[in-house]
Amino acid sequence: FIQHLRDLTGRMSSSGGKGAGLGLKLLLGAGALAYGVKEATYTVEGGQRAIIFNRIGGMQMDTILAEGLHFRVPWFQYPIIYDIRAKPRKISSLTGKYYPIFWM
């Protein structure tokens, strides 16, 4: 695959001048940069918390991340995201009335 790209770049630079080959290189570089930024960021939504798992050192339990945009080292760290919102549960009683109870 890399050899085909080099051949294509060589053909473009020899036939279309230096601008076409440079344009293709810039386009590939911008794509690689965008992919790197996408892989290095993640979002923790509202009502969630995250902890980081590191493939080398394990869990970082002292760091709990709140909502927002966060950064990570791709392929070595990944977030484990938990939902922390209270969920209502229905409990029936003999009186027949409904009393919602919120549990964590």
HUMOHU-V414266 format. One record per residue. RES is the residue in one letter. PHI is phi in degrees with one decimal (999 if undefined). PSI is psi in radians with two decimals (999 if undefined). Layout:
res->RES phi->PHI psi->PSI
res->RES phi->PHI psi->PSI
This chain:
res->F phi->999 psi->-0.79
res->I phi->-63.9 psi->-0.69
res->Q phi->-64.0 psi->-0.68
res->H phi->-63.6 psi->-0.69
res->L phi->-65.4 psi->-0.68
res->R phi->-65.0 psi->-0.73
res->D phi->-62.2 psi->-0.76
res->L phi->-63.3 psi->-0.75
res->T phi->-63.8 psi->-0.70
res->G phi->-64.5 psi->-0.72
res->R phi->-66.9 psi->-0.68
res->M phi->-69.0 psi->-0.68
res->S phi->-72.6 psi->-0.55
res->S phi->-79.2 psi->-0.59
res->S phi->-93.7 psi->-0.64
res->G phi->-105.8 psi->0.18
res->G phi->87.6 psi->-3.07
res->K phi->-77.9 psi->-0.36
res->G phi->-65.5 psi->-0.70
res->A phi->-69.5 psi->-0.76
res->G phi->-66.3 psi->-0.70
res->L phi->-66.5 psi->-0.68
res->G phi->-62.4 psi->-0.73
res->L phi->-66.1 psi->-0.70
res->K phi->-64.9 psi->-0.72
res->L phi->-65.0 psi->-0.68
res->L phi->-64.3 psi->-0.76
res->L phi->-65.7 psi->-0.69
res->G phi->-64.0 psi->-0.73
res->A phi->-65.8 psi->-0.66
res->G phi->-65.3 psi->-0.72
res->A phi->-65.9 psi->-0.69
res->L phi->-65.6 psi->-0.75
res->A phi->-63.3 psi->-0.71
res->Y phi->-64.1 psi->-0.72
res->G phi->-64.0 psi->-0.72
res->V phi->-67.1 psi->-0.70
res->K phi->-62.7 psi->-0.71
res->E phi->-75.3 psi->-0.37
res->A phi->-93.2 psi->-0.08
res->T phi->-120.9 psi->2.66
res->Y phi->-151.1 psi->2.79
res->T phi->-119.4 psi->2.33
res->V phi->-102.2 psi->2.07
res->E phi->-77.3 psi->2.96
res->G phi->-64.3 psi->2.43
res->G phi->82.4 psi->0.21
res->Q phi->-129.9 psi->2.76
res->R phi->-133.8 psi->2.79
res->A phi->-136.3 psi->2.60
res->I phi->-123.2 psi->2.74
res->I phi->-104.0 psi->2.28
res->F phi->-102.2 psi->2.20
res->N phi->-107.0 psi->2.22
res->R phi->-65.3 psi->-0.38
res->I phi->-91.5 psi->-0.85
res->G phi->-104.3 psi->-0.09
res->G phi->86.7 psi->-2.65
res->M phi->-74.5 psi->2.53
res->Q phi->-106.9 psi->1.44
res->M phi->-70.4 psi->-0.37
res->D phi->-79.1 psi->-0.16
res->T phi->-111.8 psi->1.92
res->I phi->-112.6 psi->2.13
res->L phi->-95.9 psi->2.32
res->A phi->-88.1 psi->-2.95
res->E phi->-63.0 psi->2.62
res->G phi->131.0 psi->-3.06
res->L phi->-90.4 psi->2.27
res->H phi->-130.0 psi->2.81
res->F phi->-113.5 psi->2.66
res->R phi->-144.6 psi->2.89
res->V phi->-92.6 psi->1.97
res->P phi->-59.0 psi->2.53
res->W phi->70.6 psi->-0.18
res->F phi->-113.3 psi->-0.51
res->Q phi->-126.7 psi->2.52
res->Y phi->-147.2 psi->2.55
res->P phi->-83.1 psi->2.55
res->I phi->-112.8 psi->2.01
res->I phi->-103.6 psi->2.27
res->Y phi->-115.0 psi->2.53
res->D phi->-89.9 psi->2.17
res->I phi->-114.3 psi->0.22
res->R phi->-73.9 psi->2.56
res->A phi->-73.7 psi->2.42
res->K phi->-117.0 psi->2.24
res->P phi->-71.6 psi->2.54
res->R phi->-127.3 psi->2.50
res->K phi->-97.6 psi->2.18
res->I phi->-118.9 psi->2.18
res->S phi->-86.2 psi->2.60
res->S phi->-134.2 psi->2.99
res->L phi->-71.4 psi->-0.40
res->T phi->-77.2 psi->-0.31
res->G phi->83.7 psi->0.03
res->K phi->-86.5 psi->2.68
res->Y phi->-100.4 psi->2.09
res->Y phi->-120.9 psi->1.87
res->P phi->-73.7 psi->2.34
res->I phi->-120.1 psi->2.27
res->F phi->-101.0 psi->2.14
res->W phi->-114.3 psi->2.64
res->M phi->-86.2 psi->999
